[in-house]
Amino acid sequence: MKNIRHLNDINDIKISENRLFYSATHEEIKSGATTDVYFLRTQDILEHLGIQDKVVTAEIFARKSGVFVGVNEVINLLRDKNIEIWSLEEGDIFEPKETVMRIKGPYSEFGIYETVLLGIISSSCGWATAARKIKEVVKDKPLLCFGARHVHPSVAPVMERAALIGGADDASCILGAKFQGKEPKGTVPHAAFLIAGDTLEIAKAYRDITPESEKLTILVDTFKDEIEESLRVAEFLKDRLYGIRLDTPSERGGVTPNLVYELRQRLNQRGFENVKIIVSGGLTPERIVELSQSGADAFGVGSYISDAQPIDMTMDIKEVEGKPTAKRGRIPGEIENKRLKKFK
């Protein structure tokens, strides 16, 4: 796709009637098609003045703390540009107003990408920070992210990769897990049980098609009381059963601490002390603390991570041709941050 640098270039953008999805392709992002239009007008004005190639230093900061994610995509976005980039590393914790990235070079090389790179960082940091908040209360218990169903599929793997960097142990989205060198994790949805008509029928088939080395976790809230169904499954699968998953819908009161506690006690009484209790369904840090204290062993979290607000990022020009400058309210010149690493 032709690179977009001027307002007139917009006239060359044609949307195919056969286009399947509204998400931007990699080529469209690289071309500049997802930027805000006023950056093209800026380029035209600066070229008219003959100053589009002035060397500037731009710094990016956030107004609140979080987990930094997105530098790899920014580097890929600007890989062929004549610029230098310093940044925090993926997974670093940043504080309010801390410089998280610094870019130096001719403004014409990167100016139109301000929208794009801020969007990359803002969204990824929001998801990663939410995952970190969950992991802080989950502690050493497993945390699985499965929020892909709550976001557009074009960004689902971005979200789950960010969650893994933020603290999630595993992810259910195939690409999200693969991007971090992991294998996707997940069991069986309600759909399978509803189609089969019985939990044990699915449990048997799941066992039969699965290598003995693989752990089996069975969802137990589809048809019967969760305690009754859990004990049926445990008696049927015995040593092959790794865990029971509770995902009781809000219409039935959701997964409660009392339910988890009773299930733990009844499993123990039947000799199934090793069977884990995995909980999911609208989990928040506050709910996780209660459920963990009641006996939950692992947590599947979707919407708390996927629905996280992006962390607003601001990019300011701090030097022009080596001379410190800034808009009112900001301090001119580079703000020192010894944690920044040179990436480019």
C-alpha positions in Angstrom: 0.0 0.0 0.0 1.2 3.5 -0.8 2.6 5.4 2.1 0.4 8.3 3.2 2.3 11.5 3.9 0.1 14.4 2.6 -3.6 15.3 2.7 -3.9 14.6 -1.0 -2.8 11.0 -0.4 -6.2 10.4 1.3 -7.9 10.6 -2.1 -6.0 7.5 -3.2 -7.5 5.3 -0.4 -10.2 3.2 -1.9 -12.2 0.7 0.2 -12.9 -2.6 -1.6 -16.5 -3.8 -1.6 -15.1 -7.2 -0.9 -13.4 -6.2 2.3 -14.3 -8.7 5.0 -13.3 -6.8 8.2 -13.0 -3.2 9.3 -9.8 -3.7 11.2 -6.6 -2.3 9.7 -4.1 -4.6 8.1 -0.4 -4.4 8.9 0.2 -2.7 5.6 -2.4 0.0 6.3 -0.9 0.7 9.8 2.6 1.0 8.4 1.4 3.2 5.5 -0.1 5.7 8.0 -3.7 5.1 7.2 -4.7 4.8 10.8 -3.3 8.2 11.9 -5.3 11.3 12.8 -5.7 13.4 9.7 -4.2 16.6 11.3 -0.8 15.0 11.3 -0.9 15.0 7.5 -1.9 18.6 7.5 1.1 19.3 9.8 3.4 17.6 7.4 2.0 19.7 4.5 2.5 22.9 6.5 6.0 22.0 7.6 7.0 21.1 4.0 5.5 24.4 2.8 7.8 26.2 5.3 10.7 23.9 4.4 11.2 22.8 8.0 9.8 19.2 7.9 13.1 17.6 8.5 14.1 19.5 11.6 15.6 17.1 14.1 13.3 16.9 17.2 13.3 14.9 20.4 9.9 13.7 21.6 9.2 12.0 24.9 6.2 9.9 25.9 4.8 9.7 29.5 1.7 8.6 31.3 -0.2 10.3 34.0 -0.6 7.2 36.2 1.5 4.1 36.9 1.3 0.8 35.1 3.0 -2.0 33.4 4.8 -1.1 30.2 4.1 -3.0 27.0 4.2 -2.1 23.4 7.9 -1.3 22.6 8.3 -4.2 20.3 5.4 -3.1 18.0 6.7 0.5 18.1 10.1 -0.7 17.0 8.6 -2.7 14.2 6.4 0.3 13.1 9.5 2.6 12.9 12.1 0.0 12.0 13.0 1.6 8.6 13.0 5.2 9.8 16.1 7.3 10.4 15.5 7.8 14.1 16.8 6.8 17.5 14.6 5.2 20.2 15.1 4.8 23.9 12.5 3.0 25.9 11.5 1.1 29.0 11.5 -2.7 28.4 8.4 -4.8 28.1 7.1 -5.6 31.6 8.7 -2.7 33.4 6.7 -0.8 35.9 6.4 2.9 35.3 5.4 5.8 37.6 3.2 8.8 36.9 4.9 11.4 34.6 7.9 9.1 34.1 9.3 9.2 30.6 8.6 5.7 29.1 10.0 6.3 25.6 12.1 8.9 23.8 12.3 9.3 20.0 14.9 11.5 18.2 15.2 12.2 14.5 13.8 14.3 11.7 10.1 15.0 12.4 9.1 13.9 8.9 10.4 10.4 9.8 7.9 9.7 12.6 5.5 12.6 13.2 2.5 11.1 11.4 2.8 8.0 13.6 2.0 9.7 16.8 -1.5 8.4 16.9 -0.5 4.9 16.1 2.4 4.5 18.5 0.4 6.1 21.4 -2.5 3.7 20.7 -0.2 0.7 20.7 1.3 1.6 24.0 -1.9 2.9 25.7 -4.0 -0.2 25.1 -1.2 -2.7 25.8 -0.3 -1.0 29.0 -3.9 -0.9 30.2 -4.4 -4.7 29.6 -1.0 -5.5 31.2 -1.7 -3.4 34.2 -5.1 -5.0 34.8 -3.5 -8.4 34.7 -0.8 -7.3 37.1 -3.5 -6.2 39.6 -5.2 -9.6 39.4 -1.9 -11.4 39.8 -1.0 -9.4 42.9 -4.1 -10.9 44.7 -3.9 -14.4 43.0 -0.3 -14.6 44.2 1.2 -18.0 43.5 -2.0 -19.5 42.2 -2.5 -19.9 38.4 -4.1 -17.1 36.5 -5.6 -17.8 33.0 -6.6 -14.9 30.8 -9.6 -15.6 28.4 -10.8 -12.2 27.5 -10.6 -12.6 23.7 -14.4 -12.9 23.4 -14.8 -9.4 24.8 -12.6 -7.5 22.2 -12.4 -7.3 18.4 -10.5 -10.4 17.1 -8.0 -8.2 15.4 -6.7 -7.1 18.8 -7.5 -10.2 20.9 -4.0 -11.7 20.6 -2.5 -8.2 21.4 -4.6 -8.1 24.6 -3.8 -11.6 25.8 -0.1 -11.2 25.0 -0.1 -8.0 27.1 -1.9 -9.9 29.9 0.8 -12.6 29.9 3.5 -9.9 30.2 1.5 -8.3 33.0 1.3 -11.4 35.1 -1.1 -14.0 33.7 0.3 -17.5 33.7 -1.5 -18.7 30.6 -3.9 -17.5 27.9 -6.7 -19.1 25.9 -6.3 -17.1 22.7 -4.2 -19.2 20.4 -2.2 -16.4 18.8 -1.9 -14.5 22.1 -0.2 -17.5 23.8 2.0 -18.3 20.8 3.3 -14.8 20.6 4.7 -15.3 24.1 6.1 -18.7 23.4 3.4 -20.5 25.2 0.7 -23.1 24.3 -2.9 -21.9 24.7 -4.8 -23.3 27.6 -8.5 -24.1 28.0 -10.9 -26.9 28.7 -14.4 -27.4 27.3 -17.2 -24.8 27.0 -20.8 -25.2 28.0 -21.7 -25.7 24.4 -20.2 -29.2 24.4 -22.2 -30.2 27.4 -25.4 -28.8 26.1 -25.1 -30.6 22.8 -24.2 -33.9 24.5 -26.9 -33.5 27.1 -24.8 -34.9 30.0 -21.7 -33.8 31.8 -20.3 -37.4 32.2 -20.6 -38.1 28.5 -18.4 -35.2 27.8 -16.0 -36.1 30.6 -15.7 -39.6 29.2 -15.0 -38.4 25.7 -12.6 -35.8 27.0 -10.7 -38.5 28.8 -10.7 -40.9 25.9 -9.2 -38.4 23.4 -6.7 -36.9 25.7 -3.2 -38.2 26.5 -2.8 -39.4 30.1 -0.2 -36.8 30.7 -2.6 -34.0 30.1 -4.6 -32.6 33.0 -8.4 -32.8 32.8 -10.6 -30.0 34.1 -14.4 -30.4 33.9 -17.0 -27.6 34.0 -19.8 -28.6 36.4 -22.5 -26.0 36.4 -24.3 -26.8 33.2 -27.1 -29.1 34.4 -27.0 -30.0 38.0 -26.1 -28.6 41.4 -22.4 -27.9 41.3 -21.6 -30.0 44.3 -23.6 -33.0 43.0 -22.1 -32.8 39.6 -18.5 -32.3 40.9 -18.8 -35.5 43.0 -20.2 -37.4 40.0 -17.3 -36.3 37.8 -14.7 -37.0 40.5 -16.0 -40.6 41.1 -16.1 -41.2 37.4 -12.6 -39.9 36.4 -10.8 -40.5 39.7 -7.1 -40.0 39.3 -7.5 -38.6 35.8 -9.3 -35.5 37.2 -7.2 -32.5 37.8 -9.8 -29.9 38.5 -13.4 -28.8 38.7 -14.3 -25.5 37.1 -17.1 -23.4 38.5 -18.6 -20.8 36.2 -22.0 -20.4 37.8 -23.9 -17.6 36.0 -25.1 -14.4 37.8 -28.7 -15.5 37.2 -28.0 -18.3 39.7 -26.0 -16.2 42.1 -22.6 -16.6 40.5 -19.6 -18.3 42.1 -19.7 -17.5 45.8 -17.2 -18.1 48.6 -19.7 -20.4 50.4 -20.1 -22.5 47.2 -16.3 -22.9 46.9 -15.9 -23.7 50.6 -18.6 -26.3 50.6 -17.2 -27.9 47.4 -13.7 -28.1 48.9 -15.0 -29.8 52.0 -17.2 -32.3 50.2 -14.4 -33.2 47.8 -12.0 -33.7 50.7 -14.5 -35.9 52.5 -14.7 -38.2 49.5 -10.9 -38.5 49.3 -10.4 -36.0 46.4 -8.2 -33.6 48.3 -5.9 -33.3 45.2 -8.7 -32.1 42.9 -8.3 -28.4 42.2 -11.2 -25.9 42.2 -10.9 -23.4 39.2 -13.3 -20.4 39.3 -14.3 -18.0 36.6 -17.1 -15.6 35.7 -16.8 -11.8 36.2 -13.9 -12.0 38.6 -12.4 -8.9 40.2 -9.5 -8.5 42.6 -12.0 -8.2 45.5 -13.9 -11.3 44.6 -10.7 -13.3 44.0 -9.4 -12.5 47.5 -12.7 -14.0 49.0 -12.7 -17.0 46.7 -9.1 -17.8 47.3 -9.5 -17.7 51.0 -12.5 -20.1 50.6 -10.4 -22.6 48.8 -10.2 -21.7 45.1 -7.0 -22.9 43.5 -6.9 -21.2 40.1 -8.7 -18.3 38.4 -9.9 -17.7 34.8 -10.3 -13.9 34.2 -11.7 -12.3 31.1 -13.6 -9.1 31.3 -11.6 -7.5 34.1 -8.5 -7.6 31.8 -10.1 -7.1 28.4 -12.3 -4.2 29.6 -9.4 -2.3 31.2 -9.2 1.3 30.2 -6.1 2.2 28.1 -3.6 4.2 30.0 -3.4 7.6 28.5 -0.1 8.4 27.0 1.2 11.8 25.9 3.9 12.6 23.5 5.6 16.0 23.8 8.3 17.5 21.6 11.1 18.5 24.1 13.9 19.7 21.8 14.1 21.1 18.3 17.5 21.1 16.6 19.1 20.5 20.0 17.4 23.5 21.6 15.2 22.7 24.6 11.5 23.6 24.1 8.1 22.7 25.4 4.5 23.9 25.5 3.4 25.8 28.5 3.1 23.6 31.6 5.8 21.2 30.6 9.6 21.5 31.3 11.7 22.0 28.2 14.5 19.6 27.4 14.9 15.9 27.9 13.8 14.5 31.2 16.5 12.1 32.5 15.4 8.5 33.0 18.4 6.1 33.5 16.0 3.2 33.1 15.6 3.9 29.4 17.4 1.4 27.1 18.4 2.3 23.5 16.5 0.1 21.1 17.3 1.8 17.8 
